[in-house]
Amino acid sequence: MTDETFAGSTLQDFNNEYLMKMIAPVVFLIICLLLGVFGNLTVLFIYGRKYSASVYRSIIWNLALADLMFCLFGITFDIARIFNYYTFKRQWICSICVSLLVLGIFYSSHLLILLSVHRFRQVCMSLGSQVTQQTVKFWIIGCFVTAIIVTSPKPALQFYEAVKFRNNITGHTCPISSSNPSTNAVIYSYFSLVLFAFYTVILFVIYFAIGRRIYKQHKDKQRKSESATEEKIFSKMTKITLTVSVIFALSYFPVFLLQITLQSIHEDQLSSVEIACLHIVERCYVINHVANPFIYSVFDNRFRGHFKKLLSLKFRKPVETKTTVSATCDTSTSAVLERTF
């Protein structure tokens, strides 16, 4: 047996040993992959065929598309990375793939911010200028361009790491969170954490303001009786965007926090269960790209009804006079808002 064969065999043994510790995270990722692909494809299909054109639909559709791409590419890459953990071959593949993961995270986050700001302006600033069907495409492009700008330092900061084993064997890994980051990488991690915290604060302020406004509307005894349907629509859409925002905050916080604290964690001192839990928590951000279709199913009766028809193979082509909750939400707020659109 040649040295190269021996080295490759030994590294594969280390890969297998690592994989045994990562069975639970791999199962978690596979479940998320299946649910994410199915769920986001369902959102793309239903919102594309059964919902009328609106700002809300455009943002939700693009958010589902971004989440689908993240599931197909990001989760698949992470699973493949685990199976070849110590035999990662190319530095440039590591750099590009991890950078695309970060790009997907930021793009999805920016779309969520856009959706929340749109809801805020509809509820709290209905007499002001609004995002329209004509301008929403430019806002979505702006979200993507901003994500590229924020992610641009990542390729130069992402390196795969050399790991020394016995018999002078060296493996190479592509860690998402490096255990020995450079100074610039630490600065970028802190920047990402601060930006994430800033986004979270923005969402908190937005929904606090929306909640206050809705509460005041409930207390207003002079409202017209015909506004009840409109209020129900507003409440439903607000619940959806609020829940999506909460999932965003809860799922992304661990990965940014671990990027800063991981160097103080020594896996060789942890049990197998603790290692598995650590790596599942490190990947909680995946939930944000999987959960949205289930949120729509809970709060949107129309979406849930179309989903049931889809499962029962009774899904028909949309009729000419199709209606939608989101279209009503975007076009029937007030006479002034209608003129804006």
C-alpha positions in Angstrom: 0.0 0.0 0.0 1.4 3.4 -1.0 1.7 6.3 1.4 -0.9 8.1 -0.6 -3.4 5.2 -0.3 -2.6 4.9 3.4 -3.1 8.6 4.0 -6.4 8.6 2.1 -7.6 5.5 3.9 -6.7 7.1 7.3 -8.4 10.3 6.5 -11.5 8.4 5.4 -11.4 6.6 8.8 -11.4 10.0 10.5 -14.2 11.1 8.2 -16.3 8.1 9.2 -15.5 8.7 12.9 -16.7 12.3 12.5 -19.8 11.3 10.6 -20.8 9.0 13.4 -20.8 12.0 15.7 -22.8 14.0 13.2 -25.6 11.6 12.5 -28.2 13.7 14.4 -27.2 16.9 12.6 -27.3 15.1 9.2 -30.7 13.7 9.9 -31.8 17.3 11.0 -30.5 18.7 7.7 -32.1 16.0 5.5 -35.5 16.6 7.2 -35.1 20.4 6.6 -34.1 19.8 3.0 -37.1 17.7 2.2 -39.5 20.0 4.0 -37.9 23.1 2.6 -38.0 22.0 -1.0 -41.5 20.7 -0.8 -42.8 23.7 1.2 -41.2 26.4 -0.9 -42.2 24.8 -4.2 -45.7 24.7 -2.9 -45.6 28.5 -2.1 -44.2 29.3 -5.5 -46.9 27.3 -7.2 -49.8 28.5 -5.2 -48.8 32.2 -5.0 -47.8 32.1 -8.6 -51.1 30.7 -9.9 -53.8 31.5 -7.3 -52.9 34.9 -5.9 -53.4 38.1 -7.9 -50.5 40.4 -8.6 -49.7 42.6 -5.5 -46.7 43.9 -3.6 -47.3 41.3 -0.9 -47.4 38.4 -3.3 -44.2 39.6 -5.2 -42.2 39.7 -2.0 -43.5 36.4 -0.6 -42.9 34.7 -4.0 -39.3 36.0 -4.2 -38.7 35.1 -0.6 -39.9 31.5 -1.3 -37.6 31.4 -4.4 -34.6 32.5 -2.3 -35.4 30.0 0.4 -35.8 27.2 -2.2 -32.4 28.0 -3.7 -30.9 28.0 -0.2 -32.3 24.6 0.6 -31.3 23.1 -2.8 -27.8 24.5 -2.7 -26.9 25.4 0.9 -28.3 22.4 2.8 -27.0 20.0 0.2 -23.5 21.6 0.4 -23.5 21.3 4.1 -24.5 17.6 4.0 -21.8 16.9 1.4 -19.3 18.9 3.5 -20.0 16.7 6.6 -19.5 13.4 4.6 -16.1 14.7 3.4 -15.2 16.7 6.4 -11.5 16.1 6.5 -11.0 15.5 2.8 -12.2 18.8 1.4 -10.2 19.3 -1.7 -10.4 22.9 -3.0 -9.9 26.2 -1.2 -11.9 28.2 -3.8 -14.9 25.8 -3.5 -14.9 26.3 0.2 -14.7 30.1 -0.1 -17.4 30.4 -2.8 -19.8 28.0 -1.3 -19.7 29.5 2.2 -20.0 33.0 0.8 -23.1 32.0 -1.2 -24.6 30.6 2.0 -24.0 34.0 3.7 -25.4 35.8 0.6 -28.6 33.7 0.9 -28.9 34.5 4.6 -28.6 38.3 4.0 -30.8 38.3 0.9 -33.6 36.5 2.7 -33.2 38.8 5.7 -33.5 41.9 3.5 -36.7 40.6 1.8 -38.1 40.1 5.3 -37.2 43.7 6.2 -38.9 44.9 3.0 -42.0 42.9 3.7 -42.2 44.3 7.3 -41.6 47.9 6.2 -44.4 47.4 3.6 -46.8 46.3 6.3 -45.7 49.1 8.6 -46.4 51.8 5.9 -49.8 50.3 5.1 -51.0 50.1 8.7 -49.3 53.2 10.2 -48.7 55.5 7.3 -51.6 54.7 5.0 -51.8 58.3 3.7 -48.1 58.3 2.8 -46.3 56.9 -0.3 -46.4 53.1 -0.6 -44.5 50.4 -2.3 -46.4 49.7 -5.5 -46.5 46.8 -8.0 -44.5 48.9 -10.4 -41.7 49.7 -7.9 -41.6 46.5 -5.8 -39.3 44.9 -8.4 -36.7 47.6 -7.8 -36.9 47.2 -4.1 -36.3 43.4 -4.4 -33.3 44.1 -6.7 -32.1 46.5 -4.1 -32.4 43.8 -1.4 -30.2 41.5 -3.5 -27.6 44.1 -4.4 -27.3 45.1 -0.7 -26.8 41.5 0.2 -24.0 41.2 -2.3 -22.3 44.3 -0.9 -22.6 43.0 2.7 -21.3 39.6 1.7 -18.5 40.8 -0.5 -15.7 40.6 2.2 -16.6 36.9 3.0 -14.7 35.2 0.1 -11.4 36.7 1.2 -12.0 35.8 4.8 -13.1 32.2 4.3 -10.3 29.6 4.4 -10.3 25.9 4.8 -8.3 24.7 7.8 -5.5 22.1 8.0 -6.0 19.5 10.7 -3.0 17.4 11.9 -3.4 13.8 12.7 -1.1 11.0 13.8 1.4 9.5 11.3 2.0 13.0 9.8 -1.4 12.9 8.1 -3.0 16.3 7.4 -6.7 16.7 6.6 -8.4 19.9 5.3 -11.8 21.1 6.5 -14.2 23.8 5.3 -15.7 25.2 8.5 -18.6 27.6 8.4 -17.5 28.9 11.8 -13.7 28.8 12.1 -12.1 27.7 15.4 -9.0 29.9 14.7 -10.3 32.9 12.7 -8.1 35.8 11.5 -8.5 39.3 13.0 -10.4 40.4 9.9 -12.7 37.4 10.1 -13.5 38.2 13.7 -14.2 41.8 12.8 -16.6 40.6 10.0 -18.3 38.2 12.4 -18.9 41.1 14.9 -20.1 43.2 12.0 -22.6 40.5 11.0 -23.7 40.1 14.6 -24.3 43.9 14.9 -26.1 44.0 11.6 -28.3 41.0 12.6 -29.1 42.8 16.0 -29.9 46.0 14.1 -32.3 44.1 11.8 -33.9 42.5 14.9 -34.4 45.9 16.6 -35.9 47.3 13.3 -38.4 44.4 13.3 -39.2 44.8 16.9 -39.9 48.6 16.5 -42.0 48.0 13.4 -44.3 45.4 15.0 -44.5 47.4 18.2 -45.8 50.3 16.2 -48.1 48.1 14.2 -49.5 46.5 17.4 -50.1 49.9 18.9 -51.9 51.1 15.8 -54.1 48.0 15.6 -54.9 48.3 19.4 -56.0 51.9 18.9 -58.2 50.8 16.0 -59.9 48.3 18.2 -60.6 51.0 20.8 -62.0 53.4 18.2 -65.7 53.2 18.6 -66.3 55.4 15.5 -65.0 53.0 12.9 -67.4 52.0 10.1 -68.9 48.6 10.4 -67.8 47.6 6.9 -64.2 47.9 8.0 -64.4 44.6 9.9 -63.3 42.5 6.9 -60.4 44.9 6.1 -59.3 44.7 9.7 -59.4 40.9 9.6 -57.2 41.0 6.5 -54.8 43.4 8.1 -54.6 41.3 11.3 -53.9 38.1 9.3 -51.2 39.6 7.2 -49.6 41.2 10.2 -49.6 37.8 12.1 -47.9 36.2 9.2 -45.1 38.8 8.9 -44.7 39.0 12.6 -44.3 35.2 13.0 -41.9 35.1 10.1 -39.8 37.8 11.8 -39.8 36.0 15.1 -38.6 32.8 13.4 -35.9 34.8 11.7 -34.6 36.2 15.0 -34.7 32.9 16.8 -33.1 30.9 14.0 -30.2 33.2 13.0 -29.0 34.4 16.4 -27.2 31.1 17.3 -25.0 31.0 14.2 -23.8 34.6 14.6 -23.2 34.1 18.3 -21.2 30.8 17.7 -19.0 32.6 15.1 -17.7 34.7 18.0 -17.7 32.2 20.8 -16.7 29.0 19.0 -12.9 29.5 19.6 -13.6 29.1 23.4 -15.4 25.7 22.8 -13.3 22.6 22.8 -15.1 19.7 21.2 -12.7 17.1 22.5 -14.0 17.9 26.0 -17.6 17.4 24.9 -19.7 14.2 24.9 -21.2 12.8 21.6 -24.6 14.1 22.6 -23.2 17.6 23.4 -21.3 17.7 20.1 -24.5 16.7 18.2 -26.5 19.4 20.0 -23.8 22.0 19.3 -23.8 21.4 15.6 -27.6 21.3 15.4 -27.8 24.7 17.2 -25.1 25.9 14.8 -27.4 25.1 11.9 -30.6 26.5 13.4 -30.6 29.2 10.7 -31.8 26.6 8.2 -35.2 26.7 10.0 -35.8 30.2 8.7 -35.7 28.9 5.1 -38.0 26.1 5.8 -40.7 27.4 8.2 -42.4 30.1 6.1 -44.8 27.7 4.1 -46.0 26.3 7.4 -46.6 29.7 8.8 -48.7 30.6 5.8 -50.7 27.4 6.3 -51.5 28.3 9.9 -52.6 31.9 9.4 -53.9 32.0 5.8 -57.1 30.0 5.3 -57.0 30.6 1.5 -53.4 29.2 1.2 -54.4 26.2 3.4 -57.4 25.5 1.2 -55.3 25.6 -2.0 -52.7 23.4 -0.4 -55.3 20.8 0.5 -56.6 20.8 -3.1 -53.0 20.4 -4.3 -52.5 17.4 -2.1 -55.8 15.9 -3.3 -54.9 16.5 -6.9 -57.9 18.8 -7.4 -55.9 21.9 -8.1 -57.3 23.6 -11.1 -56.1 26.5 -13.2 -57.0 29.9 -11.7 -60.3 31.3 -12.9 -60.4 34.6 -14.6 -61.9 36.4 -11.6 -59.5 35.1 -9.0 -59.3 36.9 -5.7 -56.7 36.9 -2.9 -56.3 38.1 0.6 -53.1 39.8 -0.3 -54.5 41.7 -3.3 -57.4 42.9 -1.0 -54.8 43.9 1.6 -52.8 45.9 -0.9 -55.7 47.6 -2.8 -58.6 48.1 -0.4 -56.9 49.9 2.6 -58.3 53.3 1.8 -59.3 55.5 -1.2 -56.0 57.3 -0.9 -54.0 54.0 -0.8 -55.9 52.8 -3.9 -54.9 55.9 -5.7 -51.3 55.4 -4.7 -51.3 51.9 -6.3 
